[in-house]
Structure formats: structure tokens, C-alpha cells
Amino acid sequence: MKLKSSIIAIAALSSMSFAGGDIGGPTTFETGDYVAAEVAAEVAGDEQYVAPAVAEVTRPPVVVIDNTKKEEKKEEKKVVPPVVASAGNFYAGIAASLMAVRLDDRVNLFADENQQDRQIGITALIGYDFMDYLGAELRASMAVSGEDNNNDALQQVGVYLKPNYDVTDDINLYGLLGYSMINMSDVGLFDGDNSGFSFGAGLDYGVTENISVFTDVVNYLRNYGGTNSTWGANLGLKYNF
């Protein structure tokens, strides 16, 4: 502050000397000299003003939320496993059949034998699964070729209970327990109409949500002393409504 006072005093004396020792009121020029001197003194002061440092503000990182994956997940369709057997399932099917009838129970469905009549036919069926593990089925079979030993075409109608079990989502094992009626000609070894207990077992494989492939072997009728033993093997398609 001493430097500041000295500069002001020097500036005042200079003004008085320049005015010829006039000690009257200050002129306009003198007032300006005082102001200039004060500014100069402040600039040249012993302590210079230093502006405080401004703390750098760190902004948090911007987080961008990508909702694309969430939207894609919403748009993804759930894969529905094929329907093979479930409660309330109604279905219909058709199959190619090998059928054979013999006087005893030693039927061979895949080769000709003595005292046996083997024919090729078709089988139609309709069914309904009224429980998860139990359904009912109606079948009708008719031979279309292979009439051996001068016998007429073999015909069969049967009604069955169908217990079943889903091994996987698209593989179902089932059994058939019911009553069957068989008809053949009176010509030859095999006579007329026969009927009785019938049973079988098979496998159903779901191809799509509504279509499945099935195969089974059915004993349409056994030899109960006076009745013919009749068997059938089937391979077909089933449609689930």
C-alpha cells in the first residue's frame, strides 16, 4: 500500500507544478490524473488479485437404455409342442394295414403260412381323449387285396378304451382294450362272423401341432375254441382337431 500512496502523492505534486503552483480547486485534467493514478496503483500493488480456480464439474456418463432386445423378446412367438394326447382332444386318422386270420393264435403278419389268410387293407379311426391318460377310439378295417384261399375280404369293427402315456412332448405310448367284430366268407377255412375281446399297443409321434404318425399292432380276435385268431398291423396318419 505504500507504493500506492506514493504514486498518488507524486501525481498530485506534478499537477500542482504544472499549474504554476496554483493551489486552488482541481481542474478537470487534475481529477483525471487522480483517477489514472489510483488505477495504476491498484494494478502495480504489492498483492495482485488472482481469480479463484473454478472446480471442474465432472458430469456422470450418459447411460443409453436399449429396449430393442426387450421388444424382440415380446415379439417372439412361443413354440407350441405338437399335440399328441391331451384332455379334450378329438382326432381322426387313416392307416395302411396288414391283416391275417388263422385257426390258431400263431399268426404271421409278414409272411404267408399254411392255414392262414393274409390280406392288405385300410383302417379308419376316430377318437377322443377325455382324460390326460385315457381316451376312447372306434376303428373299422377292410381288406382291399390279397384274398387267399378263396376267402372274401376281411372286415373288422372295434371299439376300444385307450390308456396312454406321454414319453416326451411329441411321443405317446398307448394301449387298446375293447371289443371287436370280424366278418369273412363262409367259403374256405374261415367261417362267418366272429366277435370277442380285442387288445393292442402302439406309438404315436407328433410331426406338427395337429398331425401325428402312429403305428400299432392289434389282436382283433383270439382263438377261443371255435373263433378265428385275427391280427392287424397299422401305419397311418392322425389329425388332431
CYANA upper distance limits for C-alpha pairs under 8 A (distance plus 0.5 A):
  1 MET  CA      5 SER  CA      6.92
  1 MET  CA     45 GLY  CA      7.27
  1 MET  CA     46 ASP  CA      7.57
  2 LYS  CA      6 SER  CA      6.66
  3 LEU  CA      7 ILE  CA      6.71
  3 LEU  CA     41 ALA  CA      7.59
  3 LEU  CA     45 GLY  CA      7.47
  3 LEU  CA     46 ASP  CA      8.32
  4 LYS  CA      8 ILE  CA      6.96
  4 LYS  CA     38 GLU  CA      7.86
  4 LYS  CA     41 ALA  CA      5.12
  4 LYS  CA     42 GLU  CA      7.42
  4 LYS  CA     44 ALA  CA      8.27
  4 LYS  CA     45 GLY  CA      7.07
  5 SER  CA      9 ALA  CA      6.73
  5 SER  CA     41 ALA  CA      8.45
  6 SER  CA     10 ILE  CA      6.66
  7 ILE  CA     11 ALA  CA      6.64
  7 ILE  CA     37 ALA  CA      7.01
  7 ILE  CA     41 ALA  CA      7.08
  8 ILE  CA     12 ALA  CA      6.76
  8 ILE  CA     34 TYR  CA      7.31
  8 ILE  CA     37 ALA  CA      6.22
  8 ILE  CA     38 GLU  CA      7.17
  8 ILE  CA     41 ALA  CA      8.23
  9 ALA  CA     13 LEU  CA      6.81
 10 ILE  CA     14 SER  CA      6.64
 11 ALA  CA     15 SER  CA      6.90
 11 ALA  CA     33 ASP  CA      7.31
 11 ALA  CA     34 TYR  CA      7.42
 11 ALA  CA     37 ALA  CA      7.14
 12 ALA  CA     16 MET  CA      6.92
 12 ALA  CA     30 GLU  CA      8.34
 12 ALA  CA     33 ASP  CA      8.47
 12 ALA  CA     34 TYR  CA      7.75
 13 LEU  CA     17 SER  CA      6.61
 14 SER  CA     18 PHE  CA      6.59
 15 SER  CA     19 ALA  CA      6.74
 15 SER  CA     30 GLU  CA      6.65
 15 SER  CA     33 ASP  CA      8.43
 16 MET  CA     20 GLY  CA      7.09
 16 MET  CA     21 GLY  CA      5.73
 16 MET  CA     22 ASP  CA      6.59
 16 MET  CA     23 ILE  CA      7.22
 17 SER  CA     21 GLY  CA      5.81
 17 SER  CA     22 ASP  CA      8.33
 26 PRO  CA     30 GLU  CA      6.05
 26 PRO  CA     31 THR  CA      6.93
 27 THR  CA     31 THR  CA      6.86
 28 THR  CA     32 GLY  CA      6.92
 29 PHE  CA     33 ASP  CA      6.81
 30 GLU  CA     34 TYR  CA      6.93
 31 THR  CA     35 VAL  CA      6.95
 32 GLY  CA     36 ALA  CA      6.64
 33 ASP  CA     37 ALA  CA      6.45
 34 TYR  CA     38 GLU  CA      6.66
 35 VAL  CA     39 VAL  CA      6.80
 36 ALA  CA     40 ALA  CA      6.60
 37 ALA  CA     41 ALA  CA      6.54
 38 GLU  CA     42 GLU  CA      6.69
 39 VAL  CA     43 VAL  CA      6.76
 40 ALA  CA     44 ALA  CA      6.57
 41 ALA  CA     45 GLY  CA      6.26
 43 VAL  CA     48 GLN  CA      7.93
 44 ALA  CA     48 GLN  CA      8.35
 67 ASN  CA     71 GLU  CA      6.71
 68 THR  CA     72 GLU  CA      6.63
 69 LYS  CA     73 LYS  CA      6.66
 70 LYS  CA     74 LYS  CA      6.87
 71 GLU  CA     75 GLU  CA      6.80
 72 GLU  CA     76 GLU  CA      6.73
 80 VAL  CA    209 GLU  CA      7.54
 81 PRO  CA    169 ASP  CA      6.76
 81 PRO  CA    170 ASP  CA      7.42
 81 PRO  CA    208 THR  CA      8.33
 81 PRO  CA    209 GLU  CA      6.80
 82 PRO  CA    169 ASP  CA      7.47
 82 PRO  CA    170 ASP  CA      6.22
 82 PRO  CA    206 GLY  CA      5.82
 82 PRO  CA    207 VAL  CA      7.23
 82 PRO  CA    208 THR  CA      5.71
 82 PRO  CA    209 GLU  CA      4.28
 82 PRO  CA    210 ASN  CA      6.97
 82 PRO  CA    211 ILE  CA      8.23
 83 VAL  CA    169 ASP  CA      8.35
 83 VAL  CA    170 ASP  CA      7.49
 83 VAL  CA    206 GLY  CA      7.11
 83 VAL  CA    208 THR  CA      8.28
 83 VAL  CA    209 GLU  CA      5.86
 83 VAL  CA    210 ASN  CA      6.62
 83 VAL  CA    211 ILE  CA      8.48
 83 VAL  CA    240 ASN  CA      7.62
 84 VAL  CA    166 ASP  CA      8.46
 84 VAL  CA    169 ASP  CA      8.26
 84 VAL  CA    170 ASP  CA      6.57
 84 VAL  CA    171 ILE  CA      7.64
 84 VAL  CA    172 ASN  CA      7.03
 84 VAL  CA    204 ASP  CA      7.48
 84 VAL  CA    205 TYR  CA      7.56
 84 VAL  CA    206 GLY  CA      6.21
 84 VAL  CA    212 SER  CA      7.41
 84 VAL  CA    240 ASN  CA      8.14
 85 ALA  CA     89 ASN  CA      7.19
 85 ALA  CA    129 ASP  CA      7.15
 85 ALA  CA    132 ASP  CA      7.40
 85 ALA  CA    133 TYR  CA      8.31
 85 ALA  CA    164 ASN  CA      8.18
 85 ALA  CA    166 ASP  CA      7.85
 85 ALA  CA    172 ASN  CA      7.58
 86 SER  CA    129 ASP  CA      6.70
 86 SER  CA    130 PHE  CA      8.43
 86 SER  CA    131 MET  CA      7.34
 86 SER  CA    132 ASP  CA      5.37
 86 SER  CA    133 TYR  CA      8.06
 87 ALA  CA    129 ASP  CA      5.76
 87 ALA  CA    130 PHE  CA      5.58
 87 ALA  CA    131 MET  CA      4.99
 87 ALA  CA    132 ASP  CA      5.22
 87 ALA  CA    133 TYR  CA      8.45
 88 GLY  CA    128 TYR  CA      7.46
 88 GLY  CA    129 ASP  CA      6.09
 88 GLY  CA    130 PHE  CA      5.82
 88 GLY  CA    131 MET  CA      7.61
 89 ASN  CA    128 TYR  CA      6.23
 89 ASN  CA    129 ASP  CA      5.65
 89 ASN  CA    130 PHE  CA      7.71
 89 ASN  CA    240 ASN  CA      7.25
 89 ASN  CA    241 PHE  CA      7.37
 90 PHE  CA    126 ILE  CA      8.31
 90 PHE  CA    127 GLY  CA      6.45
 90 PHE  CA    128 TYR  CA      4.96
 90 PHE  CA    129 ASP  CA      6.99
 90 PHE  CA    240 ASN  CA      6.48
 90 PHE  CA    241 PHE  CA      6.08
 91 TYR  CA    126 ILE  CA      6.33
 91 TYR  CA    127 GLY  CA      5.91
 91 TYR  CA    128 TYR  CA      6.81
 91 TYR  CA    238 LYS  CA      7.24
 91 TYR  CA    239 TYR  CA      5.99
 91 TYR  CA    240 ASN  CA      4.87
 91 TYR  CA    241 PHE  CA      6.17
 92 ALA  CA    124 ALA  CA      8.28
 92 ALA  CA    125 LEU  CA      6.20
 92 ALA  CA    126 ILE  CA      4.78
 92 ALA  CA    127 GLY  CA      6.83
 92 ALA  CA    238 LYS  CA      6.15
 92 ALA  CA    239 TYR  CA      6.01
 92 ALA  CA    240 ASN  CA      7.33
 93 GLY  CA    124 ALA  CA      6.40
 93 GLY  CA    125 LEU  CA      5.75
 93 GLY  CA    126 ILE  CA      6.89
 93 GLY  CA    236 GLY  CA      7.51
 93 GLY  CA    237 LEU  CA      6.03
 93 GLY  CA    238 LYS  CA      4.55
 93 GLY  CA    239 TYR  CA      6.58
 94 ILE  CA    122 ILE  CA      7.75
 94 ILE  CA    123 THR  CA      6.16
 94 ILE  CA    124 ALA  CA      5.02
 94 ILE  CA    125 LEU  CA      6.79
 94 ILE  CA    236 GLY  CA      6.00
 94 ILE  CA    237 LEU  CA      6.27
 94 ILE  CA    238 LYS  CA      7.18
 95 ALA  CA    122 ILE  CA      6.20
 95 ALA  CA    123 THR  CA      5.59
 95 ALA  CA    124 ALA  CA      7.01
 95 ALA  CA    234 ASN  CA      6.34
 95 ALA  CA    235 LEU  CA      5.67
 95 ALA  CA    236 GLY  CA      4.18
 95 ALA  CA    237 LEU  CA      6.88
 96 ALA  CA    120 ILE  CA      8.22
 96 ALA  CA    121 GLY  CA      6.68
 96 ALA  CA    122 ILE  CA      5.24
 96 ALA  CA    123 THR  CA      6.88
 96 ALA  CA    234 ASN  CA      6.20
 96 ALA  CA    235 LEU  CA      6.02
 96 ALA  CA    236 GLY  CA      6.61
 97 SER  CA    120 ILE  CA      6.34
 97 SER  CA    121 GLY  CA      5.41
 97 SER  CA    122 ILE  CA      5.73
 97 SER  CA    123 THR  CA      6.88
 97 SER  CA    141 SER  CA      8.46
 97 SER  CA    232 GLY  CA      6.98
 97 SER  CA    233 ALA  CA      6.04
 97 SER  CA    234 ASN  CA      5.02
 97 SER  CA    235 LEU  CA      7.18
 98 LEU  CA    109 LEU  CA      6.89
 98 LEU  CA    110 PHE  CA      8.33
 98 LEU  CA    118 ARG  CA      7.88
 98 LEU  CA    119 GLN  CA      6.62
 98 LEU  CA    120 ILE  CA      5.34
 98 LEU  CA    121 GLY  CA      6.72
 98 LEU  CA    232 GLY  CA      5.98
 98 LEU  CA    233 ALA  CA      5.68
 98 LEU  CA    234 ASN  CA      7.11
 99 MET  CA    109 LEU  CA      6.96
 99 MET  CA    118 ARG  CA      6.24
 99 MET  CA    119 GLN  CA      5.73
 99 MET  CA    120 ILE  CA      6.61
 99 MET  CA    121 GLY  CA      7.50
 99 MET  CA    143 ALA  CA      8.04
 99 MET  CA    154 LEU  CA      8.40
 99 MET  CA    230 THR  CA      7.74
 99 MET  CA    231 TRP  CA      6.20
 99 MET  CA    232 GLY  CA      4.84
 99 MET  CA    233 ALA  CA      7.12
100 ALA  CA    107 VAL  CA      7.10
100 ALA  CA    108 ASN  CA      7.67
100 ALA  CA    109 LEU  CA      6.34
100 ALA  CA    116 GLN  CA      7.36
100 ALA  CA    117 ASP  CA      6.01
100 ALA  CA    118 ARG  CA      4.66
100 ALA  CA    119 GLN  CA      6.58
100 ALA  CA    230 THR  CA      6.17
100 ALA  CA    231 TRP  CA      5.99
100 ALA  CA    232 GLY  CA      7.03
101 VAL  CA    107 VAL  CA      7.34
101 VAL  CA    116 GLN  CA      6.25
101 VAL  CA    117 ASP  CA      5.80
101 VAL  CA    118 ARG  CA      7.03
101 VAL  CA    228 ASN  CA      6.93
101 VAL  CA    229 SER  CA      6.08
101 VAL  CA    230 THR  CA      4.79
101 VAL  CA    231 TRP  CA      7.06
102 ARG  CA    106 ARG  CA      7.87
102 ARG  CA    107 VAL  CA      6.58
102 ARG  CA    115 GLN  CA      6.58
102 ARG  CA    116 GLN  CA      5.00
102 ARG  CA    117 ASP  CA      6.98
102 ARG  CA    190 PHE  CA      8.39
102 ARG  CA    228 ASN  CA      6.30
102 ARG  CA    229 SER  CA      5.76
102 ARG  CA    230 THR  CA      6.97
103 LEU  CA    115 GLN  CA      7.29
103 LEU  CA    116 GLN  CA      7.75
103 LEU  CA    189 LEU  CA      8.46
103 LEU  CA    190 PHE  CA      8.09
103 LEU  CA    223 ASN  CA      7.42
103 LEU  CA    227 THR  CA      7.99
103 LEU  CA    228 ASN  CA      5.51
103 LEU  CA    229 SER  CA      6.47
104 ASP  CA    223 ASN  CA      6.31
104 ASP  CA    228 ASN  CA      7.33
104 ASP  CA    229 SER  CA      6.34
105 ASP  CA    222 ARG  CA      6.94
105 ASP  CA    223 ASN  CA      6.60
105 ASP  CA    229 SER  CA      5.83
105 ASP  CA    230 THR  CA      8.41
107 VAL  CA    116 GLN  CA      7.74
107 VAL  CA    229 SER  CA      7.88
107 VAL  CA    230 THR  CA      7.93
107 VAL  CA    231 TRP  CA      7.51
108 ASN  CA    112 ASP  CA      7.54
108 ASN  CA    113 GLU  CA      7.51
109 LEU  CA    118 ARG  CA      7.39
109 LEU  CA    231 TRP  CA      7.83
109 LEU  CA    232 GLY  CA      7.71
109 LEU  CA    233 ALA  CA      7.83
111 ALA  CA    118 ARG  CA      8.44
112 ASP  CA    116 GLN  CA      7.52
112 ASP  CA    117 ASP  CA      8.03
112 ASP  CA    118 ARG  CA      7.11
113 GLU  CA    117 ASP  CA      8.32
115 GLN  CA    189 LEU  CA      8.08
117 ASP  CA    147 GLU  CA      7.73
117 ASP  CA    148 ASP  CA      5.97
117 ASP  CA    149 ASN  CA      7.32
117 ASP  CA    151 ASN  CA      8.38
118 ARG  CA    146 GLY  CA      7.02
118 ARG  CA    147 GLU  CA      7.72
118 ARG  CA    148 ASP  CA      7.28
119 GLN  CA    143 ALA  CA      6.45
119 GLN  CA    144 VAL  CA      7.98
119 GLN  CA    145 SER  CA      6.41
119 GLN  CA    146 GLY  CA      4.94
119 GLN  CA    147 GLU  CA      6.41
119 GLN  CA    148 ASP  CA      8.00
119 GLN  CA    153 ALA  CA      8.19
119 GLN  CA    154 LEU  CA      7.99
120 ILE  CA    143 ALA  CA      5.87
120 ILE  CA    144 VAL  CA      6.46
120 ILE  CA    145 SER  CA      5.84
120 ILE  CA    146 GLY  CA      6.45
121 GLY  CA    141 SER  CA      7.29
121 GLY  CA    142 MET  CA      5.80
121 GLY  CA    143 ALA  CA      4.20
121 GLY  CA    144 VAL  CA      5.43
121 GLY  CA    145 SER  CA      7.29
122 ILE  CA    141 SER  CA      6.19
122 ILE  CA    142 MET  CA      6.22
122 ILE  CA    143 ALA  CA      6.97
122 ILE  CA    144 VAL  CA      7.81
123 THR  CA    139 ARG  CA      7.37
123 THR  CA    140 ALA  CA      6.13
123 THR  CA    141 SER  CA      4.73
123 THR  CA    142 MET  CA      7.12
123 THR  CA    234 ASN  CA      8.10
124 ALA  CA    139 ARG  CA      6.36
124 ALA  CA    140 ALA  CA      5.99
124 ALA  CA    141 SER  CA      7.00
125 LEU  CA    137 GLU  CA      7.44
125 LEU  CA    138 LEU  CA      6.09
125 LEU  CA    139 ARG  CA      4.96
125 LEU  CA    140 ALA  CA      6.97
126 ILE  CA    137 GLU  CA      6.30
126 ILE  CA    138 LEU  CA      6.03
126 ILE  CA    139 ARG  CA      7.35
127 GLY  CA    135 GLY  CA      7.63
127 GLY  CA    136 ALA  CA      6.05
127 GLY  CA    137 GLU  CA      4.65
127 GLY  CA    138 LEU  CA      6.77
128 TYR  CA    135 GLY  CA      6.01
128 TYR  CA    136 ALA  CA      6.05
128 TYR  CA    137 GLU  CA      7.11
129 ASP  CA    133 TYR  CA      8.26
129 ASP  CA    134 LEU  CA      6.53
129 ASP  CA    135 GLY  CA      4.41
129 ASP  CA    136 ALA  CA      6.98
130 PHE  CA    134 LEU  CA      6.98
130 PHE  CA    135 GLY  CA      5.89
130 PHE  CA    136 ALA  CA      8.25
131 MET  CA    135 GLY  CA      6.87
133 TYR  CA    163 PRO  CA      6.13
133 TYR  CA    164 ASN  CA      5.49
133 TYR  CA    165 TYR  CA      6.42
134 LEU  CA    161 LEU  CA      7.76
134 LEU  CA    162 LYS  CA      6.08
134 LEU  CA    163 PRO  CA      4.87
134 LEU  CA    164 ASN  CA      6.44
135 GLY  CA    161 LEU  CA      6.48
135 GLY  CA    162 LYS  CA      5.33
135 GLY  CA    163 PRO  CA      6.79
135 GLY  CA    164 ASN  CA      8.29
136 ALA  CA    159 VAL  CA      8.13
136 ALA  CA    160 TYR  CA      6.19
136 ALA  CA    161 LEU  CA      5.03
136 ALA  CA    162 LYS  CA      5.79
137 GLU  CA    159 VAL  CA      6.42
137 GLU  CA    160 TYR  CA      5.67
137 GLU  CA    161 LEU  CA      6.88
137 GLU  CA    162 LYS  CA      7.20
138 LEU  CA    157 VAL  CA      8.22
138 LEU  CA    158 GLY  CA      6.49
138 LEU  CA    159 VAL  CA      5.08
138 LEU  CA    160 TYR  CA      6.85
139 ARG  CA    157 VAL  CA      6.22
139 ARG  CA    158 GLY  CA      5.76
139 ARG  CA    159 VAL  CA      6.84
140 ALA  CA    155 GLN  CA      8.18
140 ALA  CA    156 GLN  CA      6.17
140 ALA  CA    157 VAL  CA      4.91
140 ALA  CA    158 GLY  CA      6.99
141 SER  CA    155 GLN  CA      6.20
141 SER  CA    156 GLN  CA      5.51
141 SER  CA    157 VAL  CA      6.90
142 MET  CA    153 ALA  CA      7.45
142 MET  CA    154 LEU  CA      6.42
142 MET  CA    155 GLN  CA      5.05
142 MET  CA    156 GLN  CA      6.97
143 ALA  CA    153 ALA  CA      5.65
143 ALA  CA    154 LEU  CA      5.79
143 ALA  CA    155 GLN  CA      6.98
144 VAL  CA    153 ALA  CA      7.29
145 SER  CA    153 ALA  CA      8.04
147 GLU  CA    151 ASN  CA      6.38
147 GLU  CA    152 ASP  CA      6.80
147 GLU  CA    153 ALA  CA      6.65
149 ASN  CA    188 GLY  CA      6.92
149 ASN  CA    189 LEU  CA      8.42
150 ASN  CA    187 VAL  CA      7.31
150 ASN  CA    188 GLY  CA      6.85
151 ASN  CA    184 MET  CA      7.48
151 ASN  CA    185 SER  CA      6.25
151 ASN  CA    186 ASP  CA      8.28
151 ASN  CA    187 VAL  CA      6.41
151 ASN  CA    188 GLY  CA      6.59
151 ASN  CA    190 PHE  CA      8.10
152 ASP  CA    184 MET  CA      6.34
152 ASP  CA    185 SER  CA      5.63
152 ASP  CA    187 VAL  CA      8.33
153 ALA  CA    184 MET  CA      6.96
153 ALA  CA    185 SER  CA      8.25
154 LEU  CA    182 ILE  CA      7.82
154 LEU  CA    183 ASN  CA      6.55
154 LEU  CA    184 MET  CA      5.77
155 GLN  CA    182 ILE  CA      6.31
155 GLN  CA    183 ASN  CA      5.68
155 GLN  CA    184 MET  CA      7.24
156 GLN  CA    180 SER  CA      7.41
156 GLN  CA    181 MET  CA      6.12
156 GLN  CA    182 ILE  CA      5.14
156 GLN  CA    183 ASN  CA      6.94
156 GLN  CA    220 TYR  CA      8.13
157 VAL  CA    180 SER  CA      6.19
157 VAL  CA    181 MET  CA      5.86
157 VAL  CA    182 ILE  CA      7.36
158 GLY  CA    178 GLY  CA      7.50
158 GLY  CA    179 TYR  CA      6.03
158 GLY  CA    180 SER  CA      4.56
158 GLY  CA    181 MET  CA      6.74
158 GLY  CA    198 SER  CA      8.26
158 GLY  CA    220 TYR  CA      8.22
159 VAL  CA    178 GLY  CA      6.09
159 VAL  CA    179 TYR  CA      6.15
159 VAL  CA    180 SER  CA      7.13
160 TYR  CA    176 LEU  CA      6.25
160 TYR  CA    177 LEU  CA      5.66
160 TYR  CA    178 GLY  CA      4.58
160 TYR  CA    179 TYR  CA      7.08
161 LEU  CA    176 LEU  CA      6.38
161 LEU  CA    177 LEU  CA      5.78
161 LEU  CA    178 GLY  CA      6.56
162 LYS  CA    174 TYR  CA      6.95
162 LYS  CA    175 GLY  CA      6.02
162 LYS  CA    176 LEU  CA      5.41
162 LYS  CA    177 LEU  CA      7.09
163 PRO  CA    174 TYR  CA      6.15
163 PRO  CA    175 GLY  CA      5.97
163 PRO  CA    176 LEU  CA      7.48
164 ASN  CA    172 ASN  CA      7.20
164 ASN  CA    173 LEU  CA      6.03
164 ASN  CA    174 TYR  CA      4.52
164 ASN  CA    175 GLY  CA      6.82
165 TYR  CA    172 ASN  CA      6.07
165 TYR  CA    173 LEU  CA      5.81
165 TYR  CA    174 TYR  CA      6.84
166 ASP  CA    170 ASP  CA      7.92
166 ASP  CA    171 ILE  CA      6.42
166 ASP  CA    172 ASN  CA      4.83
166 ASP  CA    173 LEU  CA      6.92
167 VAL  CA    171 ILE  CA      6.01
167 VAL  CA    172 ASN  CA      6.14
167 VAL  CA    173 LEU  CA      7.44
168 THR  CA    172 ASN  CA      7.59
170 ASP  CA    204 ASP  CA      8.44
170 ASP  CA    205 TYR  CA      6.10
170 ASP  CA    206 GLY  CA      5.19
170 ASP  CA    207 VAL  CA      8.15
171 ILE  CA    203 LEU  CA      7.72
171 ILE  CA    204 ASP  CA      6.30
171 ILE  CA    205 TYR  CA      5.19
171 ILE  CA    206 GLY  CA      6.94
172 ASN  CA    203 LEU  CA      6.31
172 ASN  CA    204 ASP  CA      5.51
172 ASN  CA    205 TYR  CA      6.95
173 LEU  CA    201 ALA  CA      8.27
173 LEU  CA    202 GLY  CA      6.55
173 LEU  CA    203 LEU  CA      5.16
173 LEU  CA    204 ASP  CA      6.83
174 TYR  CA    201 ALA  CA      6.28
174 TYR  CA    202 GLY  CA      5.95
174 TYR  CA    203 LEU  CA      6.70
174 TYR  CA    204 ASP  CA      8.25
175 GLY  CA    199 PHE  CA      7.99
175 GLY  CA    200 GLY  CA      6.20
175 GLY  CA    201 ALA  CA      4.72
175 GLY  CA    202 GLY  CA      6.82
176 LEU  CA    198 SER  CA      8.24
176 LEU  CA    199 PHE  CA      5.58
176 LEU  CA    200 GLY  CA      5.28
176 LEU  CA    201 ALA  CA      6.37
176 LEU  CA    218 VAL  CA      8.27
177 LEU  CA    197 PHE  CA      8.33
177 LEU  CA    198 SER  CA      6.54
177 LEU  CA    199 PHE  CA      5.08
177 LEU  CA    200 GLY  CA      7.30
178 GLY  CA    197 PHE  CA      6.49
178 GLY  CA    198 SER  CA      5.66
178 GLY  CA    199 PHE  CA      6.73
179 TYR  CA    195 SER  CA      7.91
179 TYR  CA    196 GLY  CA      6.16
179 TYR  CA    197 PHE  CA      5.24
179 TYR  CA    198 SER  CA      5.66
180 SER  CA    195 SER  CA      6.05
180 SER  CA    196 GLY  CA      6.15
180 SER  CA    197 PHE  CA      6.78
180 SER  CA    198 SER  CA      6.16
180 SER  CA    220 TYR  CA      6.31
180 SER  CA    221 LEU  CA      7.23
181 MET  CA    193 ASP  CA      7.71
181 MET  CA    194 ASN  CA      6.37
181 MET  CA    195 SER  CA      4.69
181 MET  CA    196 GLY  CA      7.22
181 MET  CA    220 TYR  CA      8.24
181 MET  CA    221 LEU  CA      8.41
182 ILE  CA    193 ASP  CA      6.08
182 ILE  CA    194 ASN  CA      5.56
182 ILE  CA    195 SER  CA      6.36
182 ILE  CA    220 TYR  CA      8.18
182 ILE  CA    221 LEU  CA      8.20
183 ASN  CA    192 GLY  CA      6.35
183 ASN  CA    193 ASP  CA      5.01
183 ASN  CA    194 ASN  CA      7.00
184 MET  CA    190 PHE  CA      7.32
184 MET  CA    191 ASP  CA      6.82
184 MET  CA    192 GLY  CA      5.81
184 MET  CA    193 ASP  CA      6.95
185 SER  CA    190 PHE  CA      7.47
185 SER  CA    191 ASP  CA      6.37
185 SER  CA    192 GLY  CA      6.05
186 ASP  CA    190 PHE  CA      6.83
186 ASP  CA    191 ASP  CA      4.68
186 ASP  CA    192 GLY  CA      5.64
187 VAL  CA    191 ASP  CA      7.28
190 PHE  CA    228 ASN  CA      7.51
194 ASN  CA    221 LEU  CA      8.45
194 ASN  CA    227 THR  CA      6.55
194 ASN  CA    228 ASN  CA      7.73
195 SER  CA    221 LEU  CA      7.29
195 SER  CA    227 THR  CA      8.38
196 GLY  CA    221 LEU  CA      6.56
196 GLY  CA    222 ARG  CA      8.26
197 PHE  CA    220 TYR  CA      8.05
197 PHE  CA    221 LEU  CA      6.80
197 PHE  CA    222 ARG  CA      8.12
198 SER  CA    218 VAL  CA      7.90
198 SER  CA    219 ASN  CA      6.19
198 SER  CA    220 TYR  CA      5.37
198 SER  CA    221 LEU  CA      6.04
198 SER  CA    222 ARG  CA      8.19
199 PHE  CA    218 VAL  CA      6.32
199 PHE  CA    219 ASN  CA      5.96
199 PHE  CA    220 TYR  CA      7.24
200 GLY  CA    216 ASP  CA      7.59
200 GLY  CA    217 VAL  CA      6.09
200 GLY  CA    218 VAL  CA      4.55
200 GLY  CA    219 ASN  CA      6.39
201 ALA  CA    216 ASP  CA      6.08
201 ALA  CA    217 VAL  CA      6.37
201 ALA  CA    218 VAL  CA      7.15
202 GLY  CA    214 PHE  CA      7.66
202 GLY  CA    215 THR  CA      6.06
202 GLY  CA    216 ASP  CA      4.34
202 GLY  CA    217 VAL  CA      6.93
203 LEU  CA    214 PHE  CA      6.13
203 LEU  CA    215 THR  CA      6.13
203 LEU  CA    216 ASP  CA      6.90
204 ASP  CA    212 SER  CA      7.06
204 ASP  CA    213 VAL  CA      6.27
204 ASP  CA    214 PHE  CA      4.78
204 ASP  CA    215 THR  CA      7.21
205 TYR  CA    212 SER  CA      5.82
205 TYR  CA    213 VAL  CA      5.70
205 TYR  CA    214 PHE  CA      6.68
206 GLY  CA    210 ASN  CA      8.21
206 GLY  CA    211 ILE  CA      6.68
206 GLY  CA    212 SER  CA      4.59
206 GLY  CA    213 VAL  CA      6.93
207 VAL  CA    211 ILE  CA      6.15
207 VAL  CA    212 SER  CA      5.51
207 VAL  CA    213 VAL  CA      7.44
208 THR  CA    212 SER  CA      7.25
210 ASN  CA    239 TYR  CA      6.10
210 ASN  CA    240 ASN  CA      5.33
210 ASN  CA    241 PHE  CA      7.34
211 ILE  CA    237 LEU  CA      7.61
211 ILE  CA    238 LYS  CA      6.29
211 ILE  CA    239 TYR  CA      5.25
211 ILE  CA    240 ASN  CA      6.79
212 SER  CA    237 LEU  CA      6.40
212 SER  CA    238 LYS  CA      5.74
212 SER  CA    239 TYR  CA      7.06
212 SER  CA    240 ASN  CA      8.47
213 VAL  CA    235 LEU  CA      8.12
213 VAL  CA    236 GLY  CA      6.38
213 VAL  CA    237 LEU  CA      5.19
213 VAL  CA    238 LYS  CA      6.66
214 PHE  CA    234 ASN  CA      8.46
214 PHE  CA    235 LEU  CA      6.42
214 PHE  CA    236 GLY  CA      6.01
214 PHE  CA    237 LEU  CA      6.70
214 PHE  CA    238 LYS  CA      7.65
215 THR  CA    233 ALA  CA      8.07
215 THR  CA    234 ASN  CA      5.92
215 THR  CA    235 LEU  CA      4.97
215 THR  CA    236 GLY  CA      6.97
216 ASP  CA    233 ALA  CA      6.38
216 ASP  CA    234 ASN  CA      5.92
216 ASP  CA    235 LEU  CA      7.41
217 VAL  CA    231 TRP  CA      7.96
217 VAL  CA    232 GLY  CA      6.29
217 VAL  CA    233 ALA  CA      4.93
217 VAL  CA    234 ASN  CA      6.91
218 VAL  CA    231 TRP  CA      6.26
218 VAL  CA    232 GLY  CA      5.71
218 VAL  CA    233 ALA  CA      6.87
219 ASN  CA    229 SER  CA      8.35
219 ASN  CA    230 THR  CA      6.62
219 ASN  CA    231 TRP  CA      4.96
219 ASN  CA    232 GLY  CA      6.93
220 TYR  CA    229 SER  CA      8.18
220 TYR  CA    230 THR  CA      5.90
220 TYR  CA    231 TRP  CA      5.95
220 TYR  CA    232 GLY  CA      7.51
221 LEU  CA    227 THR  CA      8.36
221 LEU  CA    228 ASN  CA      7.46
221 LEU  CA    229 SER  CA      5.79
221 LEU  CA    230 THR  CA      5.58
221 LEU  CA    231 TRP  CA      7.53
222 ARG  CA    227 THR  CA      7.59
222 ARG  CA    228 ASN  CA      6.99
222 ARG  CA    229 SER  CA      4.79
222 ARG  CA    230 THR  CA      6.92
223 ASN  CA    227 THR  CA      5.52
223 ASN  CA    228 ASN  CA      5.64
223 ASN  CA    229 SER  CA      5.18
224 TYR  CA    228 ASN  CA      8.32
